[in-house]
Amino acid sequence: MAVLQTGEYPLWFQLTEEKPVHIGSIEDAIKTSAFKPWPYAPHIRFIQKENDYLVMVINRIGFLKIAPNDNSDADRDDFFMYCFQGGDFWRQYTAGGFVFYNDNPVALLYLEDRFTETTLSRPRPQIWSFNMESNNLFPLEIPVLKFFPEDEDWSADALRKGNDGYFYYRVAKRSAASATVKMFRTSSLTQQGTEISIDVFYSSMPKKGEISHPSLPPLPAGFIFSDIAEIGDSIFTSWEEQHDYSIGSAGFMLIKNNKKSHTEARRHKDIENNVFQSK
């Protein structure tokens, strides 16, 4: 656990193979990590705001939670940051899904074998969660994924909730000769889904455009902000160093949201203009 205080200047964190580490500036992350295909690189894979806190899945590492400190002073934002590590097991697999099931944040792990050959077996168990009562992750079962028996070599590699309220998941059955992939959606994770087309599956994904915000500092060439969320009066955003389908350095940043101050500045400017015009 760490305690973070946001202000005018950003707090930068870089992801290592074990956990996030604080760095002085984004320049400290340049050329410090080798590029890897995105399934194998540590990065913020999923992020979701739940009530007043943020929960993230960090690929190849585990979960990250940021929650406000309710006892902080009124003129500043204090947060508790918790990292739940999956250890050696998580370092072998790719995070392919993130949903809430019975109020539990759960991540789906799968074996990514399309970019490189591997002798690893598929992850068993596939579904993992955490709570605030332990430092250790624990496995869960989601009924909807049990309709594809493991002994028939079916394995899920994607699970998410769409903007329409449905849950979407993809399962694959790979063999030496061929691969079969099917996509489904369901209104409940306890019920078997209905098979859908690939167009329906991909059209339900949340659309992300270019991230711009008056409070965000500039990034070096080759770096992008990959996701953004507001927590309290501050902004959380993940960042990545990208090249084609590979990721080098990756991490996240927190900064006080100056949008209100920008609005206030414009209001004062309007007042000045009105005064000038009246004169």
C-alpha positions as CSV (number, residue, x, y, z in Angstrom):
1,M,0.0,0.0,0.0
2,A,1.1,3.6,-0.6
3,V,-0.5,7.0,0.2
4,L,-0.6,9.4,-2.7
5,Q,-1.2,13.2,-2.6
6,T,-2.1,14.8,-5.9
7,G,-1.4,18.4,-6.8
8,E,-0.4,20.7,-9.6
9,Y,2.5,18.5,-10.7
10,P,1.9,14.9,-11.9
11,L,2.7,11.8,-10.0
12,W,4.3,9.3,-12.4
13,F,4.5,5.5,-11.9
14,Q,6.1,3.0,-14.2
15,L,5.2,-0.7,-14.2
16,T,7.9,-3.3,-13.7
17,E,7.5,-7.0,-13.9
18,E,6.5,-7.1,-10.2
19,K,4.8,-3.8,-9.3
20,P,4.4,-0.1,-10.0
21,V,7.4,2.1,-9.0
22,H,7.4,5.9,-8.6
23,I,9.5,7.8,-11.1
24,G,10.4,11.5,-11.1
25,S,9.1,12.3,-14.6
26,I,8.0,10.6,-17.8
27,E,11.5,11.1,-19.2
28,D,12.8,8.6,-16.7
29,A,10.8,5.9,-18.5
30,I,12.4,6.5,-22.0
31,K,14.4,3.5,-23.2
32,T,14.1,1.7,-19.9
33,S,12.0,-1.3,-21.1
34,A,12.4,-3.5,-24.1
35,F,9.5,-3.6,-26.6
36,K,7.3,-6.7,-26.3
37,P,4.1,-7.8,-28.1
38,W,1.3,-6.3,-26.1
39,P,0.1,-9.7,-24.6
40,Y,3.5,-10.2,-22.9
41,A,4.1,-6.6,-21.7
42,P,3.1,-5.2,-18.3
43,H,0.6,-2.4,-18.9
44,I,-2.8,-1.2,-17.6
45,R,-5.0,-3.7,-19.5
46,F,-8.4,-2.7,-18.0
47,I,-9.7,0.0,-15.8
48,Q,-13.1,0.6,-14.2
49,K,-14.6,3.1,-11.8
50,E,-16.8,1.5,-9.1
51,N,-18.5,3.8,-6.6
52,D,-15.7,6.3,-5.6
53,Y,-12.7,4.1,-6.3
54,L,-10.8,2.8,-9.4
55,V,-9.9,-0.9,-10.0
56,M,-7.4,-1.9,-12.7
57,V,-6.0,-5.1,-14.1
58,I,-2.3,-4.9,-14.8
59,N,-1.2,-7.4,-17.5
60,R,1.2,-10.0,-16.2
61,I,1.1,-8.5,-12.6
62,G,-2.3,-8.5,-10.9
63,F,-4.7,-5.9,-9.7
64,L,-4.4,-2.2,-8.7
65,K,-6.9,-0.3,-6.6
66,I,-6.9,3.4,-5.9
67,A,-9.3,4.7,-3.3
68,P,-9.8,8.2,-1.7
69,N,-8.7,8.9,1.8
70,D,-11.8,10.2,3.4
71,N,-9.8,11.7,6.3
72,S,-7.7,14.0,4.0
73,D,-7.8,17.7,4.2
74,A,-10.4,19.5,2.2
75,D,-7.9,21.4,0.1
76,R,-6.0,18.3,-1.2
77,D,-6.6,14.9,-2.7
78,D,-5.2,11.9,-0.7
79,F,-5.5,8.4,-2.1
80,F,-4.6,4.9,-0.9
81,M,-3.0,2.8,-3.6
82,Y,-3.1,-1.0,-3.2
83,C,-1.3,-3.5,-5.5
84,F,-2.3,-7.2,-5.4
85,Q,0.3,-9.3,-7.2
86,G,-0.3,-12.6,-8.9
87,G,3.3,-13.7,-8.7
88,D,4.9,-16.3,-11.0
89,F,1.5,-17.6,-12.1
90,W,0.3,-14.3,-13.5
91,R,3.6,-13.5,-15.1
92,Q,3.0,-16.5,-17.5
93,Y,-0.4,-15.4,-18.8
94,T,-2.3,-12.6,-20.5
95,A,-5.2,-10.7,-19.0
96,G,-8.1,-11.1,-21.4
97,G,-11.1,-9.9,-19.4
98,F,-12.3,-7.8,-16.5
99,V,-15.9,-7.7,-15.1
100,F,-17.6,-7.5,-11.7
101,Y,-19.3,-10.8,-10.6
102,N,-21.3,-10.8,-7.4
103,D,-19.5,-7.5,-6.4
104,N,-16.1,-9.1,-6.9
105,P,-13.7,-7.6,-9.5
106,V,-12.6,-10.6,-11.6
107,A,-9.9,-11.0,-14.2
108,L,-9.7,-13.7,-16.9
109,L,-6.3,-15.1,-17.8
110,Y,-5.5,-17.0,-20.9
111,L,-2.5,-18.5,-22.7
112,E,-1.4,-16.3,-25.6
113,D,0.3,-18.5,-28.1
114,R,-0.2,-16.6,-31.4
115,F,3.0,-14.5,-31.2
116,T,5.4,-17.1,-30.0
117,E,5.6,-20.9,-29.4
118,T,5.2,-22.1,-25.9
119,T,5.1,-25.3,-23.9
120,L,2.9,-23.8,-21.1
121,S,-0.5,-25.3,-20.5
122,R,-3.6,-23.2,-20.3
123,P,-4.1,-21.4,-17.0
124,R,-6.1,-23.4,-14.4
125,P,-7.9,-21.7,-12.8
126,Q,-8.6,-18.9,-15.3
127,I,-10.6,-16.5,-13.1
128,W,-9.0,-14.5,-10.3
129,S,-10.2,-11.9,-7.8
130,F,-9.1,-10.0,-4.7
131,N,-10.6,-8.3,-1.6
132,M,-9.3,-6.0,1.1
133,E,-9.0,-8.9,3.7
134,S,-5.9,-10.4,2.2
135,N,-2.8,-9.6,0.2
136,N,-3.3,-12.8,-1.9
137,L,-5.4,-13.2,-5.0
138,F,-7.9,-16.0,-5.0
139,P,-9.6,-18.0,-7.8
140,L,-13.4,-17.9,-8.6
141,E,-15.7,-19.8,-10.9
142,I,-18.0,-18.0,-13.3
143,P,-20.9,-20.3,-14.3
144,V,-21.2,-19.0,-17.9
145,L,-17.7,-20.2,-18.7
146,K,-18.4,-23.8,-17.4
147,F,-20.6,-24.6,-20.4
148,F,-17.4,-25.3,-22.4
149,P,-15.8,-28.4,-20.8
150,E,-12.1,-28.0,-20.2
151,D,-11.4,-31.6,-21.3
152,E,-12.6,-30.7,-24.8
153,D,-9.9,-28.0,-24.9
154,W,-12.2,-25.0,-25.0
155,S,-10.8,-22.0,-23.3
156,A,-12.1,-18.4,-22.9
157,D,-9.8,-15.6,-24.0
158,A,-12.0,-12.5,-23.7
159,L,-14.7,-11.4,-21.2
160,R,-16.2,-7.9,-20.8
161,K,-19.4,-6.0,-20.2
162,G,-20.6,-4.0,-23.2
163,N,-22.2,-0.5,-23.2
164,D,-25.6,-2.2,-23.8
165,G,-25.4,-4.1,-20.4
166,Y,-24.8,-7.5,-21.9
167,F,-21.7,-9.6,-21.1
168,Y,-19.6,-10.6,-24.1
169,Y,-17.2,-13.5,-24.1
170,R,-15.1,-15.4,-26.7
171,V,-14.0,-19.0,-26.5
172,A,-11.5,-20.9,-28.6
173,K,-10.7,-24.5,-29.3
174,R,-7.2,-24.8,-30.8
175,S,-5.6,-27.9,-32.2
176,A,-2.5,-28.7,-34.2
177,A,-4.5,-28.7,-37.4
178,S,-7.0,-25.8,-36.9
179,A,-8.7,-23.5,-34.5
180,T,-12.4,-22.8,-33.8
181,V,-13.5,-19.5,-32.3
182,K,-17.0,-18.7,-31.1
183,M,-18.4,-15.5,-29.6
184,F,-21.4,-15.1,-27.2
185,R,-23.3,-12.6,-25.2
186,T,-25.6,-13.0,-22.2
187,S,-27.5,-10.8,-19.8
188,S,-26.3,-12.8,-16.8
189,L,-23.0,-14.5,-16.0
190,T,-24.9,-17.4,-14.5
191,Q,-26.6,-18.2,-17.8
192,Q,-25.4,-19.7,-21.0
193,G,-24.9,-17.1,-23.7
194,T,-26.3,-16.8,-27.3
195,E,-23.8,-17.2,-30.1
196,I,-23.3,-13.9,-32.1
197,S,-21.3,-12.8,-35.1
198,I,-17.9,-11.4,-35.0
199,D,-19.3,-8.0,-36.1
200,V,-21.7,-7.9,-33.2
201,F,-18.9,-8.9,-30.8
202,Y,-16.5,-6.2,-31.9
203,S,-19.1,-3.5,-32.4
204,S,-20.0,-3.8,-28.7
205,M,-16.5,-2.8,-27.6
206,P,-16.2,0.6,-25.9
207,K,-15.0,3.2,-28.4
208,K,-11.9,5.1,-27.5
209,G,-10.7,8.2,-29.3
210,E,-7.6,10.3,-28.8
211,I,-7.3,11.4,-25.2
212,S,-6.9,15.1,-24.6
213,H,-7.5,17.1,-21.4
214,P,-6.4,20.5,-20.2
215,S,-4.8,19.0,-17.1
216,L,-2.7,16.4,-18.9
217,P,1.0,17.2,-19.5
218,P,2.7,16.5,-22.9
219,L,4.3,13.1,-23.5
220,P,7.5,12.3,-25.4
221,A,7.4,11.0,-29.0
222,G,6.2,7.4,-29.1
223,F,4.2,7.6,-25.9
224,I,0.4,7.9,-25.6
225,F,-2.2,8.1,-22.9
226,S,-4.2,4.9,-23.2
227,D,-7.1,5.4,-20.8
228,I,-8.4,8.0,-18.4
229,A,-10.7,8.3,-15.4
230,E,-11.6,10.9,-12.8
231,I,-11.4,10.1,-9.1
232,G,-12.3,12.8,-6.6
233,D,-10.9,16.1,-7.9
234,S,-8.0,14.3,-9.7
235,I,-7.3,12.5,-12.9
236,F,-5.9,9.1,-13.4
237,T,-4.5,8.1,-16.8
238,S,-2.5,5.2,-18.0
239,W,0.3,5.7,-20.5
240,E,2.3,3.4,-22.8
241,E,5.3,3.6,-25.1
242,Q,4.1,2.0,-28.3
243,H,5.6,0.7,-31.5
244,D,3.2,-1.2,-33.9
245,Y,1.7,-3.9,-31.7
246,S,4.4,-3.8,-29.1
247,I,4.7,-2.0,-25.8
248,G,7.9,-0.7,-24.2
249,S,7.6,1.3,-21.0
250,A,4.1,1.6,-19.4
251,G,2.6,3.0,-16.3
252,F,0.1,5.6,-15.0
253,M,-0.1,9.1,-13.8
254,L,-2.2,11.1,-11.3
255,I,-2.7,14.9,-11.3
256,K,-5.1,17.4,-9.8
257,N,-7.9,18.2,-12.2
258,N,-7.4,21.8,-13.3
259,K,-10.5,21.8,-15.4
260,K,-12.4,23.8,-12.7
261,S,-9.6,26.3,-12.6
262,H,-9.7,26.7,-16.4
263,T,-13.4,27.3,-16.2
264,E,-12.9,29.8,-13.5
265,A,-10.2,31.6,-15.5
266,R,-12.5,31.8,-18.5
267,R,-15.3,33.2,-16.3
268,H,-12.9,35.9,-15.0
269,K,-11.8,36.7,-18.6
270,D,-15.5,37.1,-19.6
271,I,-16.0,39.5,-16.7
272,E,-12.9,41.5,-17.8
273,N,-14.2,41.6,-21.4
274,N,-17.6,42.8,-20.2
275,V,-16.0,45.5,-18.1
276,F,-13.8,46.6,-21.0
277,Q,-16.7,46.7,-23.3
278,S,-18.8,48.7,-20.8
279,K,-16.0,51.3,-20.6
